[in-house]
């Protein structure tokens, strides 16, 4: 948000108003003595086929990876996750409730139209509008933007949202409550602009090749479903002169071994993930290619609390306690992940967690407690529990599901029937509540604890367990209103404690990000904890 973290911390501690006034360019920064390769074409593995390229209608990482190259929000991040200008050249606030953003004079859409403040007004109203049915509608509510909650609930018109264009290049945002990290929230995919004329002309067809208009460093060139998405340089991008990569290709490879083999054959420059079982070998044989970085992500399973017996906390706790997280972290994934007994990754800003009691037991003690809880719920060898476990197609997810179902079978006599679905079907099943227990992963939309904890609020659009707790909601609301970092941290501690008590989800491990990367690829961000990779910031070095 600000020029540097020291300045930010000092000003916030003193209660000063903070303004971002001017910044330099933040595209590819190539060292002066670097010889660039003649060919600047990047091929990235992307895990699966995106469900859409509409920023207000997606919720997954594969979609965001592509959209981040196509569309530029008001702000971006640098290689360390610090906030830097995007479509806005500067911004200011005096009270953290009223924010003013100044759009770049040279910001343009790929069709030559100027990027204006009205583009963001239209986009954010569209995000909040119930007619859009955005899976991320709750995100704009989390910003506390004026009237967002009532608009999402259908009580007010989208035109009442607290955002207005003062003129074509000046955007004013009004929040209901002061949010010091509001600018950081604008990095997120759902807040990236769309071109109103194009959306209204083509409707749902606006994301097709030939219709798609972007304001980022690249434009949509080719989209062959389940095969590839190809992006070309956007000559109208305001910082095109500092962009080096000419073409980006995203391949929807779901199988991690297949992606590994294509990388080793020279067909990929960057994989989406790595096959867990090959990690140690790859690290030994190809150390120059293996990149392991911090990642603000949690891997967990979620219960459908609208279905019996998962409305019973004893059942939920029994299944959670029976998972040997140490075995999973060390031997099933084994890339540096840490066992999770709470939802939010421990490295997240603003977090202070007291670990739940079951985390302090050894696995034998946890299993004994799990058996007691399951028996109290009416399940034992005479009445065994059986349910479906949903995960999206992936060998890594499958291995974890097999291991956990085996732990449940061996330890509790419980049968979990594994059900894998391709990405789009998996997302639809979760949104419609068509699951018993589902694999889930949540990655921070910004580096602050609310990005994780808010999704378990009773009214959040991605609260798929349908968890509802007045005490939990109050803790999250109190955190927003907290006047000090210490008060906010205490509220988050209460929220984490309530999750451990009610167990709507089973935290399993906290991620690291491990992938294979072409060693000739410069500018790869090794210190961005949100793994926000901008292809425009990278370049190929001559061999």
BAMIRO-173142 format. One record per residue (C-alpha): residue number from 1; x, y negated, z. Coordinates in Angstrom, 1 decimal. Layout:
BAMIRO-173142
SITE_seq_east_north_up
SITE_NUM_X_Y_Z;
...
END
This chain:
BAMIRO-173142
SITE_seq_east_north_up
SITE_1_0.0_0.0_0.0;
SITE_2_2.7_-2.4_0.9;
SITE_3_6.3_-3.2_-0.2;
SITE_4_7.8_-0.8_2.4;
SITE_5_6.7_1.3_5.3;
SITE_6_8.7_-0.7_7.9;
SITE_7_7.0_-3.9_6.8;
SITE_8_3.6_-2.2_6.9;
SITE_9_4.1_-0.7_10.4;
SITE_10_5.4_-4.0_11.8;
SITE_11_2.5_-6.1_10.3;
SITE_12_-0.1_-3.6_11.4;
SITE_13_1.3_-3.4_14.9;
SITE_14_1.1_-7.2_15.2;
SITE_15_-2.3_-7.4_13.7;
SITE_16_-1.2_-9.5_10.7;
SITE_17_-3.0_-9.7_7.4;
SITE_18_-1.1_-7.9_4.7;
SITE_19_-0.8_-8.7_1.1;
SITE_20_0.8_-7.0_-1.9;
SITE_21_2.0_-9.8_-4.2;
SITE_22_4.3_-8.6_-6.9;
SITE_23_6.0_-5.4_-8.0;
SITE_24_8.3_-4.3_-10.8;
SITE_25_7.7_-1.5_-13.3;
SITE_26_7.4_2.0_-12.0;
SITE_27_7.6_4.3_-15.1;
SITE_28_10.5_6.6_-15.9;
SITE_29_13.6_5.3_-14.3;
SITE_30_16.5_6.8_-16.2;
SITE_31_19.9_6.4_-14.7;
SITE_32_22.1_4.2_-16.9;
SITE_33_24.7_7.0_-17.7;
SITE_34_22.0_9.6_-18.6;
SITE_35_21.9_10.9_-22.2;
SITE_36_18.3_11.7_-23.1;
SITE_37_17.3_14.7_-25.2;
SITE_38_16.1_14.1_-28.7;
SITE_39_12.9_16.1_-28.0;
SITE_40_10.7_14.7_-25.3;
SITE_41_7.8_17.1_-25.1;
SITE_42_6.7_18.5_-21.8;
SITE_43_4.9_21.9_-21.4;
SITE_44_3.2_22.4_-18.1;
SITE_45_1.4_25.5_-16.7;
SITE_46_-1.8_24.3_-15.1;
SITE_47_-3.3_27.4_-13.4;
SITE_48_-6.7_27.5_-15.1;
SITE_49_-9.0_25.9_-17.6;
SITE_50_-10.3_22.6_-16.3;
SITE_51_-14.0_22.4_-15.7;
SITE_52_-14.1_18.8_-17.2;
SITE_53_-11.9_15.8_-17.8;
SITE_54_-14.5_13.4_-16.4;
SITE_55_-12.9_12.0_-13.2;
SITE_56_-16.3_11.6_-11.4;
SITE_57_-17.3_15.2_-12.1;
SITE_58_-14.3_17.2_-11.0;
SITE_59_-12.9_18.4_-7.7;
SITE_60_-9.9_20.6_-8.5;
SITE_61_-6.2_20.2_-8.8;
SITE_62_-5.9_21.5_-12.4;
SITE_63_-8.3_18.8_-13.5;
SITE_64_-6.5_16.1_-11.6;
SITE_65_-3.2_17.1_-13.1;
SITE_66_-4.5_16.3_-16.6;
SITE_67_-6.6_13.2_-15.7;
SITE_68_-3.6_11.7_-13.8;
SITE_69_-1.8_11.4_-17.2;
SITE_70_-4.9_10.1_-19.0;
SITE_71_-6.4_7.6_-16.6;
SITE_72_-4.8_5.1_-14.3;
SITE_73_-6.5_3.7_-11.2;
SITE_74_-5.7_0.5_-9.5;
SITE_75_-2.7_2.1_-7.8;
SITE_76_-0.3_4.9_-8.3;
SITE_77_2.4_6.7_-6.2;
SITE_78_6.1_6.8_-6.7;
SITE_79_8.3_9.9_-6.4;
SITE_80_8.1_9.7_-2.6;
SITE_81_4.4_9.2_-2.3;
SITE_82_4.7_5.4_-1.7;
SITE_83_1.9_3.2_-3.1;
SITE_84_2.8_1.3_-6.3;
SITE_85_0.7_-0.8_-8.7;
SITE_86_-1.2_0.8_-11.4;
SITE_87_-3.9_-1.0_-13.4;
SITE_88_-3.8_-3.7_-10.6;
SITE_89_-0.6_-5.8_-10.5;
SITE_90_-1.3_-7.0_-6.9;
SITE_91_-3.9_-7.0_-4.1;
SITE_92_-4.5_-8.6_-0.8;
SITE_93_-6.7_-8.3_2.4;
SITE_94_-6.9_-10.3_5.5;
SITE_95_-9.1_-8.1_7.6;
SITE_96_-9.0_-4.6_6.0;
SITE_97_-12.7_-5.1_5.1;
SITE_98_-12.5_-7.4_2.2;
SITE_99_-10.0_-6.5_-0.5;
SITE_100_-9.1_-8.3_-3.7;
SITE_101_-7.4_-6.6_-6.6;
SITE_102_-5.9_-8.4_-9.6;
SITE_103_-6.0_-6.4_-12.9;
SITE_104_-3.0_-6.6_-15.2;
SITE_105_-3.4_-9.0_-18.1;
SITE_106_-1.9_-6.4_-20.5;
SITE_107_-3.8_-3.4_-19.2;
SITE_108_-5.7_-1.9_-22.2;
SITE_109_-7.7_1.2_-23.1;
SITE_110_-6.4_3.5_-25.8;
SITE_111_-8.9_2.0_-28.2;
SITE_112_-7.5_-1.5_-27.6;
SITE_113_-10.2_-2.8_-25.3;
SITE_114_-8.9_-4.7_-22.3;
SITE_115_-9.2_-3.0_-18.9;
SITE_116_-11.3_-5.2_-16.7;
SITE_117_-12.7_-5.5_-13.2;
SITE_118_-16.1_-4.6_-14.6;
SITE_119_-14.7_-1.1_-15.6;
SITE_120_-14.1_-0.4_-11.9;
SITE_121_-17.5_-1.7_-10.8;
SITE_122_-19.2_0.5_-13.4;
SITE_123_-17.1_3.5_-12.4;
SITE_124_-17.5_3.3_-8.7;
SITE_125_-21.3_2.7_-9.0;
SITE_126_-21.3_5.8_-11.3;
SITE_127_-19.5_7.8_-8.6;
SITE_128_-22.0_6.9_-5.9;
SITE_129_-25.1_7.2_-8.1;
SITE_130_-27.0_10.4_-7.2;
SITE_131_-27.8_10.8_-10.9;
SITE_132_-24.1_11.6_-11.6;
SITE_133_-24.2_14.4_-9.1;
SITE_134_-20.5_14.0_-8.4;
SITE_135_-18.9_16.7_-6.2;
SITE_136_-16.8_13.8_-4.8;
SITE_137_-19.6_11.4_-4.1;
SITE_138_-18.8_11.5_-0.4;
SITE_139_-15.4_10.2_-1.1;
SITE_140_-16.6_6.7_-1.8;
SITE_141_-18.7_7.0_1.4;
SITE_142_-15.5_7.8_3.3;
SITE_143_-14.0_4.5_2.1;
SITE_144_-16.9_2.8_4.0;
SITE_145_-17.6_0.7_0.9;
SITE_146_-20.7_-1.3_1.6;
SITE_147_-24.0_0.5_1.0;
SITE_148_-22.3_3.6_-0.4;
SITE_149_-24.0_5.9_2.1;
SITE_150_-27.5_4.6_1.3;
SITE_151_-26.8_4.8_-2.4;
SITE_152_-25.7_8.4_-2.2;
SITE_153_-28.8_9.2_-0.2;
SITE_154_-31.0_7.5_-2.8;
SITE_155_-32.1_4.7_-0.5;
SITE_156_-30.5_1.9_-2.4;
SITE_157_-29.6_1.1_-6.0;
SITE_158_-26.0_1.6_-7.3;
SITE_159_-25.9_-2.1_-8.1;
SITE_160_-25.8_-2.8_-4.3;
SITE_161_-22.4_-1.1_-3.9;
SITE_162_-19.8_-3.3_-2.2;
SITE_163_-17.8_-4.0_-5.3;
SITE_164_-18.0_-6.9_-7.7;
SITE_165_-16.1_-8.5_-10.6;
SITE_166_-15.2_-12.1_-9.6;
SITE_167_-14.0_-12.5_-13.2;
SITE_168_-12.7_-10.1_-15.8;
SITE_169_-9.4_-9.6_-14.0;
SITE_170_-10.4_-10.0_-10.3;
SITE_171_-12.1_-7.2_-8.4;
SITE_172_-13.5_-7.8_-4.9;
SITE_173_-14.3_-4.8_-2.6;
SITE_174_-16.3_-5.1_0.6;
SITE_175_-16.2_-2.4_3.2;
SITE_176_-18.6_-1.9_6.1;
SITE_177_-15.7_-1.1_8.4;
SITE_178_-12.0_-2.1_8.4;
SITE_179_-9.9_0.6_6.7;
SITE_180_-6.2_-0.2_6.8;
SITE_181_-5.4_2.7_4.3;
SITE_182_-8.1_1.8_1.8;
SITE_183_-5.7_1.0_-1.0;
SITE_184_-4.1_4.4_-0.6;
SITE_185_-7.5_6.1_-1.1;
SITE_186_-7.6_4.5_-4.6;
SITE_187_-5.0_6.9_-5.9;
SITE_188_-7.6_9.7_-6.0;
SITE_189_-9.0_11.0_-9.3;
SITE_190_-12.6_10.1_-8.5;
SITE_191_-11.7_6.4_-8.3;
SITE_192_-10.0_6.3_-11.7;
SITE_193_-11.9_4.2_-14.3;
SITE_194_-14.0_5.3_-17.3;
SITE_195_-14.9_3.2_-20.3;
SITE_196_-18.5_2.2_-19.9;
SITE_197_-19.2_1.8_-23.7;
SITE_198_-17.8_5.2_-24.4;
SITE_199_-19.6_7.0_-21.6;
SITE_200_-22.9_5.4_-22.5;
SITE_201_-22.5_6.0_-26.2;
SITE_202_-21.6_9.7_-26.0;
SITE_203_-23.0_10.8_-22.7;
SITE_204_-21.6_14.1_-21.5;
SITE_205_-19.8_14.4_-24.8;
SITE_206_-17.5_11.5_-24.0;
SITE_207_-14.7_13.8_-22.8;
SITE_208_-14.3_15.5_-26.2;
SITE_209_-11.4_15.0_-28.5;
SITE_210_-12.1_12.0_-30.7;
SITE_211_-14.4_10.4_-28.1;
SITE_212_-12.1_10.3_-25.0;
SITE_213_-10.8_6.8_-24.3;
SITE_214_-8.1_6.5_-21.7;
SITE_215_-6.1_3.7_-20.0;
SITE_216_-3.2_5.8_-18.8;
SITE_217_0.2_6.6_-20.3;
SITE_218_-1.3_9.3_-22.6;
SITE_219_-4.4_10.0_-24.7;
SITE_220_-6.3_13.2_-25.5;
SITE_221_-5.0_14.7_-28.7;
SITE_222_-6.1_18.3_-28.7;
SITE_223_-8.3_20.5_-26.5;
SITE_224_-8.6_24.2_-27.4;
SITE_225_-10.6_25.7_-24.6;
SITE_226_-8.7_28.5_-22.6;
SITE_227_-5.6_27.9_-24.8;
SITE_228_-4.1_24.4_-24.4;
SITE_229_-4.7_20.7_-23.8;
SITE_230_-2.3_18.4_-25.7;
SITE_231_-1.8_14.7_-24.8;
SITE_232_0.0_12.1_-26.9;
SITE_233_1.6_8.8_-26.0;
SITE_234_-0.9_6.0_-25.6;
SITE_235_0.7_3.1_-27.5;
SITE_236_-1.7_0.6_-25.8;
SITE_237_-0.5_1.6_-22.3;
SITE_238_0.8_-1.5_-20.5;
SITE_239_4.1_0.2_-19.6;
SITE_240_4.5_2.3_-22.8;
SITE_241_8.0_0.9_-23.4;
SITE_242_9.3_2.6_-20.2;
SITE_243_7.6_5.9_-20.9;
SITE_244_9.9_8.5_-22.3;
SITE_245_7.9_11.7_-22.7;
SITE_246_6.1_11.7_-26.0;
SITE_247_3.8_14.7_-25.6;
SITE_248_2.4_16.7_-22.7;
SITE_249_0.8_20.2_-23.2;
SITE_250_-1.1_21.8_-20.4;
SITE_251_-1.6_25.6_-20.5;
SITE_252_-4.3_27.3_-18.4;
SITE_253_-2.3_30.3_-17.3;
SITE_254_-4.0_31.9_-14.3;
SITE_255_-1.6_34.8_-13.9;
SITE_256_1.6_33.7_-12.0;
SITE_257_3.7_36.5_-13.4;
SITE_258_2.7_35.6_-16.9;
SITE_259_3.6_32.0_-16.3;
SITE_260_6.9_33.0_-14.8;
SITE_261_7.7_35.1_-17.9;
SITE_262_6.8_32.3_-20.2;
SITE_263_9.0_29.9_-18.3;
SITE_264_12.0_32.3_-18.4;
SITE_265_11.4_32.7_-22.1;
SITE_266_11.7_28.9_-22.5;
SITE_267_8.0_28.4_-23.4;
SITE_268_7.2_26.4_-20.2;
SITE_269_9.0_23.5_-18.6;
SITE_270_7.0_23.7_-15.3;
SITE_271_4.8_26.3_-13.8;
SITE_272_1.7_25.6_-11.7;
SITE_273_2.8_28.1_-9.0;
SITE_274_5.1_31.0_-8.5;
SITE_275_4.3_34.7_-8.0;
SITE_276_4.8_35.3_-4.3;
SITE_277_6.4_38.7_-4.8;
SITE_278_9.1_37.3_-7.1;
SITE_279_10.0_34.3_-5.1;
SITE_280_13.1_35.5_-3.3;
SITE_281_14.5_37.1_-6.5;
SITE_282_13.9_33.9_-8.4;
SITE_283_15.5_31.8_-5.7;
SITE_284_18.6_34.1_-5.8;
SITE_285_18.9_34.5_-9.6;
SITE_286_17.6_31.1_-10.8;
SITE_287_18.3_28.6_-7.9;
SITE_288_18.5_25.7_-10.4;
SITE_289_15.0_26.3_-11.5;
SITE_290_13.2_26.9_-8.2;
SITE_291_11.7_23.8_-6.6;
SITE_292_10.2_23.9_-3.2;
SITE_293_8.7_20.7_-1.9;
SITE_294_6.4_19.6_1.0;
SITE_295_2.7_19.8_0.3;
SITE_296_-0.2_18.4_2.3;
SITE_297_-2.5_21.4_1.7;
SITE_298_-4.3_23.9_3.8;
SITE_299_-5.3_27.5_2.7;
SITE_300_-8.3_28.8_4.5;
SITE_301_-11.5_30.9_4.2;
SITE_302_-14.9_29.3_4.8;
SITE_303_-18.1_30.9_6.0;
SITE_304_-21.5_30.3_4.5;
SITE_305_-23.2_29.4_7.8;
SITE_306_-26.6_29.5_6.2;
SITE_307_-26.3_33.3_5.8;
SITE_308_-26.5_35.8_8.6;
SITE_309_-24.5_36.9_10.4;
SITE_310_-22.2_33.9_9.8;
SITE_311_-24.5_31.6_11.7;
SITE_312_-23.1_33.4_14.8;
SITE_313_-19.9_31.8_16.1;
SITE_314_-18.9_35.2_17.7;
SITE_315_-18.7_36.7_14.2;
SITE_316_-16.8_33.8_12.8;
SITE_317_-14.3_33.8_15.6;
SITE_318_-13.9_37.6_15.5;
SITE_319_-13.0_37.6_11.8;
SITE_320_-10.6_34.6_12.3;
SITE_321_-8.8_36.1_15.3;
SITE_322_-8.2_39.4_13.5;
SITE_323_-6.1_37.7_10.8;
SITE_324_-2.4_38.1_11.4;
SITE_325_-1.2_34.8_10.1;
SITE_326_2.4_35.5_10.8;
SITE_327_2.4_38.5_8.5;
SITE_328_0.7_36.5_5.7;
SITE_329_3.0_33.5_5.9;
SITE_330_6.2_35.5_6.1;
SITE_331_5.6_38.5_3.9;
SITE_332_2.5_37.9_1.7;
SITE_333_3.2_34.4_0.5;
SITE_334_6.7_34.0_2.0;
SITE_335_7.9_30.7_0.4;
SITE_336_8.1_28.6_3.6;
SITE_337_4.4_28.4_4.4;
SITE_338_3.5_28.1_8.1;
SITE_339_0.7_30.0_9.9;
SITE_340_-2.3_27.7_10.5;
SITE_341_-4.5_27.6_13.6;
SITE_342_-5.8_24.2_12.8;
SITE_343_-7.2_22.6_9.6;
SITE_344_-5.0_19.6_8.9;
SITE_345_-1.3_20.1_8.0;
SITE_346_0.9_19.1_10.9;
SITE_347_2.9_16.7_8.8;
SITE_348_-0.1_14.5_8.0;
SITE_349_0.0_10.9_9.1;
SITE_350_-2.1_10.1_12.1;
SITE_351_-2.4_13.6_13.5;
SITE_352_-2.0_14.8_17.0;
SITE_353_-3.3_18.3_17.6;
SITE_354_-3.6_20.5_20.7;
SITE_355_-3.4_24.1_19.4;
SITE_356_-6.4_26.3_20.3;
SITE_357_-6.1_28.9_22.9;
SITE_358_-6.2_31.8_20.5;
SITE_359_-3.1_30.5_18.8;
SITE_360_-1.2_31.1_22.0;
SITE_361_-2.0_34.8_22.2;
SITE_362_0.0_37.5_20.5;
SITE_363_-1.8_39.4_17.7;
SITE_364_-2.6_42.4_19.8;
SITE_365_-4.4_40.1_22.3;
SITE_366_-6.2_38.2_19.5;
SITE_367_-7.4_41.5_18.0;
SITE_368_-8.7_42.7_21.4;
SITE_369_-10.6_39.5_21.8;
SITE_370_-12.0_39.8_18.2;
SITE_371_-13.4_43.3_19.0;
SITE_372_-15.2_41.9_22.1;
SITE_373_-16.7_39.0_20.1;
SITE_374_-17.8_41.3_17.3;
SITE_375_-19.4_43.7_19.7;
SITE_376_-21.2_40.9_21.4;
SITE_377_-22.7_39.9_18.1;
SITE_378_-24.0_43.5_17.7;
SITE_379_-21.4_45.0_15.3;
SITE_380_-19.3_48.1_16.0;
SITE_381_-18.5_51.5_14.4;
SITE_382_-22.2_52.4_14.7;
SITE_383_-23.3_49.2_13.0;
SITE_384_-20.4_48.1_10.9;
SITE_385_-20.2_44.7_9.3;
SITE_386_-20.0_44.4_5.5;
SITE_387_-19.9_41.3_3.3;
SITE_388_-18.5_39.8_0.1;
SITE_389_-15.3_37.8_0.0;
SITE_390_-15.1_35.4_-3.0;
SITE_391_-11.9_34.0_-4.5;
SITE_392_-11.0_32.4_-7.8;
SITE_393_-9.0_34.5_-10.3;
SITE_394_-5.3_34.5_-9.3;
SITE_395_-2.9_37.3_-8.4;
SITE_396_-1.7_35.3_-5.4;
SITE_397_-5.2_34.9_-4.1;
SITE_398_-6.0_38.5_-4.7;
SITE_399_-2.9_39.7_-2.7;
SITE_400_-4.0_37.5_0.2;
SITE_401_-7.6_38.8_0.0;
SITE_402_-6.4_42.4_-0.1;
SITE_403_-4.2_41.9_2.9;
SITE_404_-6.8_40.1_5.0;
SITE_405_-9.6_42.6_4.1;
SITE_406_-7.2_45.4_5.1;
SITE_407_-6.6_43.7_8.5;
SITE_408_-10.3_43.4_9.0;
SITE_409_-10.9_47.0_8.1;
SITE_410_-8.1_48.4_10.2;
SITE_411_-8.6_46.2_13.2;
SITE_412_-12.4_45.8_13.3;
SITE_413_-13.9_48.4_11.0;
SITE_414_-15.2_45.6_8.9;
SITE_415_-15.7_46.0_5.1;
SITE_416_-15.0_43.0_2.9;
SITE_417_-16.0_43.6_-0.8;
SITE_418_-13.6_41.5_-2.9;
SITE_419_-15.3_39.4_-5.6;
SITE_420_-13.1_37.3_-8.0;
SITE_421_-14.6_34.7_-10.4;
SITE_422_-13.0_32.4_-13.0;
SITE_423_-12.6_28.8_-11.9;
SITE_424_-15.8_27.3_-13.2;
SITE_425_-18.0_30.1_-11.9;
SITE_426_-16.2_30.1_-8.5;
SITE_427_-16.8_26.3_-8.1;
SITE_428_-20.5_26.7_-9.1;
SITE_429_-21.0_29.6_-6.6;
SITE_430_-19.6_27.5_-3.8;
SITE_431_-21.6_24.4_-4.7;
SITE_432_-24.8_26.5_-4.9;
SITE_433_-24.1_28.4_-1.7;
SITE_434_-23.8_31.8_-3.5;
SITE_435_-21.2_33.4_-1.2;
SITE_436_-20.7_35.0_2.2;
SITE_437_-17.0_34.1_2.8;
SITE_438_-15.0_32.2_0.3;
SITE_439_-11.3_31.4_-0.3;
SITE_440_-10.7_27.7_-0.1;
SITE_441_-7.8_25.3_-0.3;
SITE_442_-7.8_21.6_0.4;
SITE_443_-5.0_19.2_-0.5;
SITE_444_-4.8_15.7_0.9;
SITE_445_-6.4_13.0_-1.3;
SITE_446_-4.2_10.5_0.7;
SITE_447_-1.8_11.0_3.6;
SITE_448_-4.1_10.5_6.6;
SITE_449_-5.9_13.0_8.7;
SITE_450_-9.4_11.9_7.6;
SITE_451_-8.8_13.3_4.1;
SITE_452_-9.0_16.8_5.6;
SITE_453_-11.3_16.4_8.6;
SITE_454_-14.0_14.3_6.9;
SITE_455_-15.0_17.1_4.5;
SITE_456_-16.5_19.0_7.5;
SITE_457_-18.9_16.2_8.3;
SITE_458_-22.5_17.4_8.0;
SITE_459_-23.3_15.1_5.1;
SITE_460_-20.1_15.6_3.1;
SITE_461_-20.7_16.7_-0.5;
SITE_462_-17.9_19.3_-0.2;
SITE_463_-19.0_20.8_3.1;
SITE_464_-19.6_24.2_1.5;
SITE_465_-19.9_26.0_4.9;
SITE_466_-22.9_23.7_5.7;
SITE_467_-21.4_23.1_9.1;
SITE_468_-23.4_20.6_11.1;
SITE_469_-22.2_19.3_14.5;
SITE_470_-23.3_15.9_16.0;
SITE_471_-20.2_16.0_18.2;
SITE_472_-17.9_16.6_15.3;
SITE_473_-19.5_13.9_13.2;
SITE_474_-19.1_11.4_16.1;
SITE_475_-15.4_12.2_16.4;
SITE_476_-14.9_11.4_12.7;
SITE_477_-17.1_8.2_12.9;
SITE_478_-15.2_7.1_16.0;
SITE_479_-11.9_7.6_14.2;
SITE_480_-13.0_5.2_11.5;
SITE_481_-13.9_2.6_14.1;
SITE_482_-10.8_3.1_16.2;
SITE_483_-8.8_-0.1_16.8;
SITE_484_-5.5_1.6_17.4;
SITE_485_-3.5_4.5_16.0;
SITE_486_-3.6_6.2_19.4;
SITE_487_-7.4_6.0_19.6;
SITE_488_-7.7_7.3_16.1;
SITE_489_-5.3_10.2_16.8;
SITE_490_-7.4_11.1_19.9;
SITE_491_-10.5_11.2_17.8;
SITE_492_-8.9_13.5_15.3;
SITE_493_-7.7_15.7_18.2;
SITE_494_-11.3_16.1_19.3;
SITE_495_-12.4_16.9_15.8;
SITE_496_-9.8_19.6_15.4;
SITE_497_-10.7_21.1_18.8;
SITE_498_-14.4_21.2_17.8;
SITE_499_-13.5_23.0_14.6;
SITE_500_-11.6_25.6_16.6;
SITE_501_-14.5_26.0_18.9;
SITE_502_-17.2_26.4_16.2;
SITE_503_-15.0_28.1_13.5;
SITE_504_-16.8_27.1_10.3;
SITE_505_-13.6_27.8_8.5;
SITE_506_-10.6_30.1_9.2;
SITE_507_-7.3_28.2_8.7;
SITE_508_-4.8_30.7_7.3;
SITE_509_-1.6_28.8_6.4;
SITE_510_-0.3_25.4_5.5;
SITE_511_1.3_25.2_2.0;
SITE_512_4.6_24.3_0.6;
SITE_513_4.7_23.7_-3.2;
SITE_514_6.9_26.2_-5.0;
SITE_515_7.2_26.2_-8.8;
SITE_516_9.7_26.8_-11.6;
SITE_517_11.0_23.6_-13.2;
SITE_518_13.3_23.1_-16.2;
SITE_519_16.6_21.8_-14.8;
SITE_520_16.9_19.4_-17.7;
SITE_521_13.7_17.7_-16.6;
SITE_522_14.6_14.4_-14.9;
SITE_523_12.4_12.4_-12.6;
SITE_524_10.7_15.4_-11.0;
SITE_525_9.4_14.2_-7.6;
SITE_526_10.9_16.2_-4.8;
SITE_527_9.5_14.1_-2.0;
SITE_528_5.8_13.4_-2.9;
SITE_529_3.8_15.3_-0.2;
SITE_530_0.6_15.1_-2.2;
SITE_531_2.3_16.6_-5.3;
SITE_532_1.1_13.7_-7.5;
SITE_533_3.2_14.2_-10.6;
SITE_534_3.0_11.6_-13.3;
SITE_535_4.4_12.8_-16.6;
SITE_536_5.2_9.2_-17.6;
SITE_537_7.8_9.1_-14.8;
SITE_538_9.8_12.1_-16.1;
SITE_539_12.3_12.6_-19.0;
SITE_540_14.4_15.3_-20.5;
SITE_541_18.2_15.1_-20.2;
SITE_542_20.3_16.2_-23.1;
SITE_543_22.2_19.5_-22.5;
END
